[in-house]
Amino acid sequence: MKTLKCPQCDIHRFVVKNALDEGVVVTVNEHCEVIPVHINDSFVGFDLTVIYCLGCSWYGSPKSLSKGKHR
């Protein structure tokens, strides 16, 4: 599976958050689908429309990731 990278710092790990500001670590595949890093993590109650980079201050929608940079 190819993963999209942060347009700012070029890493491939992100976090999605819920209303309590809790996070789940994710990657984003080449189809802009958000995938949990840990298979047992649930997305119930989490906003998948905004992802936050683990390496820098970038955040945005999965579709705004640079499709030209794959891992």
Secondary structure per residue as TSV (DSSP state, phi and psi in degrees):
chain	resnum	aa	ss	phi	psi
A	1	M	-	360.0	127.5
A	2	K	-	-84.6	141.7
A	3	T	B	-119.1	146.0
A	4	L	E	-82.9	152.0
A	5	K	E	-113.4	160.0
A	6	C	-	-62.2	131.9
A	7	P	T	-70.7	-13.9
A	8	Q	T	-97.4	-46.6
A	9	C	T	-118.9	-3.3
A	10	D	-	72.2	21.9
A	11	I	-	-99.6	168.6
A	12	H	-	-115.8	13.1
A	13	R	-	-111.4	136.4
A	14	F	E	-136.3	174.5
A	15	V	E	-130.2	140.4
A	16	V	E	-108.6	151.1
A	17	K	E	-123.8	159.0
A	18	N	E	-110.8	-174.2
A	19	A	T	-64.5	-22.8
A	20	L	T	-90.6	6.6
A	21	D	-	66.9	22.2
A	22	E	-	-81.2	154.0
A	23	G	E	-128.0	154.9
A	24	V	E	-125.5	130.4
A	25	V	E	-77.4	133.1
A	26	V	E	-138.4	166.7
A	27	T	E	-123.2	169.8
A	28	V	E	-127.6	125.5
A	29	N	B	-82.5	178.6
A	30	E	T	-66.4	-11.4
A	31	H	T	-97.7	10.8
A	32	C	-	65.3	25.1
A	33	E	-	-88.8	135.2
A	34	V	E	-84.1	125.9
A	35	I	E	-122.2	127.6
A	36	P	E	-68.4	140.8
A	37	V	S	-68.9	-40.9
A	38	H	S	-98.8	115.9
A	39	I	T	-55.5	-28.5
A	40	N	T	-85.5	-5.3
A	41	D	-	-70.4	139.8
A	42	S	-	-103.9	146.1
A	43	F	-	-97.3	6.9
A	44	V	T	-60.4	121.7
A	45	G	T	85.6	0.4
A	46	F	E	-99.6	144.1
A	47	D	E	-87.7	110.8
A	48	L	E	-91.4	3.1
A	49	T	E	-87.6	-15.2
A	50	V	E	-128.7	126.9
A	51	I	E	-116.8	148.8
A	52	Y	E	-118.8	127.5
A	53	C	E	-69.0	140.0
A	54	L	S	-82.1	-13.6
A	55	G	S	-102.7	-15.5
A	56	C	S	-154.8	-164.4
A	57	S	S	-92.0	3.7
A	58	W	-	-68.3	142.9
A	59	Y	E	-151.0	155.1
A	60	G	E	172.2	-168.6
A	61	S	-	-82.0	153.0
A	62	P	G	-56.5	-33.2
A	63	K	G	-71.7	-15.4
A	64	S	G	-88.2	-0.4
A	65	L	S	-69.4	150.8
A	66	S	E	-69.9	113.4
A	67	K	E	-74.1	-13.7
A	68	G	E	-79.8	-12.1
A	69	K	E	-113.7	104.7
A	70	H	E	-112.1	155.5
A	71	R	-	-99.0	360.0
